[in-house]
Every structure is written in C-alpha cells, then in structure tokens.
C-alpha cells in the first residue's frame, strides 16, 4: 500500500492527477489575474468571455477533485464498486459540475463571438447530457447502468467536438479572429482527446489494449496542454474584442441584438461599436452606458452611468457620436461634439 492506502500500482496515476489539479489551479489563477488587470485598465473592454473561461476552469477543477476521490479513495479502480453509493453520486456530481462549466463557456462563445448563430444549441445539449447523467437511475452493483451513464457523457463530448470545428471555419471567414479561433480550436481538440482517454467506456473498449499507466499519463498531458492553449487564447480578450468590433463595423451589426442594421447606425464615441437606433434608445433609457466599454451614450440623459468615477466619466463623455444612414455616409447632425453637462 502506498500513500493514504492507495495501491502501489496506482501511485503514478495519483501523482499525475495531482499535477493535473495543480495545472488547473494555475490556469484559474492566471485567468483571474487577467480579469483583475483588465478591470484596472482605464480603457475598458468586455470581459464576458474571460469570466466564462474562468468559471469553466473552476468547475473543471472541482470535478477533477471529485473524480480523484472516486478513483483513488472510494473505488480504487475496482469496477465492481463504481455503481455503489456514495461513489456513484460523487462521480455523477463531478460529471454534472463539469457540464455546467462547459455550458457556460460555450453559451458565451455562441452569444458573444458567433452572434448567437446556433441559438445556444451546443450549450443546451451539453447541459441536457449533464442533467441526464446526474438523474439517470443506476442500480447498486450494476456496471451496465454505469456504462450507460458514462456513454451519455461521451455524447456530450461529441457535441463539444463540433465547437472547435465551427471556430476553425470562423477563423477562415473572419481574418481578424483567425488567431484566436484557431488557437481555441486547437486547444479544445487536444483537451477533448485527452478527456476521451480518461473515459471508462473508451478504456474498456477501444483503448483496452493500451497500458493503463501510459494511457493515463498521455491523457493527462494532453488535457494540460489543451487547457493551457485554450486559456492563453481566452487571455487575449482585448484583441478578441477589437477584432469583433471591426467585424461588427464591417458587417453593420448591432452589438445589442446582434443583427444587421438596415437603417441608421449609432456609433459609440469611445469604442466605436455600432447600435441600431431602437436598441440605442432602449439602452439609454435603461442604463445609458455602452454595452462594450461602459461609456455614457447620451451625456444629456441622466442615468446610472453618469455616476461613474471621475476618470471613467472623462473618458466616456469625450469623443464624437456619429449617426450613419448608409455605409460610408455620415449625417451632418450626427457630427456635433457631445460634452457632459
């Protein structure tokens, strides 16, 4: 027996799992530091994607800790114990928590990067798979039931595989997003391959001929590499937002309803994102703050954004607000300078 009663033959796997846990914790700290740095930056930028990535990594860390408890302490890799309480509930909880994190990240990616192109379908399918895994009744001692529950998770993984493919195609279509899209795709594919190597179903079928230690080490290495690459891509949030703004401007897309603007266009004086006039009027009534940079949209309108700190207010109310009727043509009345009262 090794440390904490873990069989000696599994100690290498245990140490590799600790490395994976440490790597995930380090990635969370890195992303959190990027959030803090961006929030302190005077030149504001939306952080939805960075927040979603951090939450996703945090749920992956929690789920890995639960899986580690399941593998090394509750079952000690004895398949006869997989469906016995409390082990099965620990495993289900880990699967559900990781699906929530993946849902959060993919939902934000669809909404903020893909302009809600898939209506959240990928995220919804992954969440449904996680809920089904958690609620599926597993009989005590039934390895068949456990295999069925594990197969549901593989379905969610296959759906996730469509996401990097979509982003690879996005990188080909939108040059400004190419670097992020391809880095994200590459990192996610590597991570999903590594996750497949840790799937009990795949270990018992397709990968049954491989040495367990070699398979486990390779899978964990791929997961660490994939997560690191993905986190690096997410950390370039300012470059991502700049590329998105340029894309919105080129396509005349409203940042609020994410659709093409057929009529007049309102442009934020600070970050130059586009609004259709109805969305701009609605935002002015609600909060009077740009969705992208939090600048004051209409200095004449009193609202929550008017009470921002002095340095932010100065930046938000300076600049020129332009209304464009047609691409490339400006209205004279939209050129006047707006000053804070």
ABEGO torsion letter per residue (X at the ends): XBBGGBBAAAAAAAAAAAAAAAAAAAAAAAAAAAAAAAAABABBBBAAAAAAAAAAAAAAAAAAAAAAAAAAAAAGGBAAAAABOAAAAAAAAAAAAAAAAAAAAAAAAAAAAAGGAAGGAAAAAAAAAAAAAAABBBBBGBAAAAAAAAAAAAAAAAAAAAAAAAAAAAAAABAAAAAAAAAAAAAAAAAAAAAAAABAAAAABAAAABBAAAAAAAAAAAAAAAAAAAAAAAAAAAAAAAAAAAAAAAAGBBAAAGBBBABBBBBBAAAGBBBBAAAAAAAAAAAGBBAAAGBBABAABBBAAAABBAAAAAAAABEBBBBBABBGBBBAAAABBBBBX
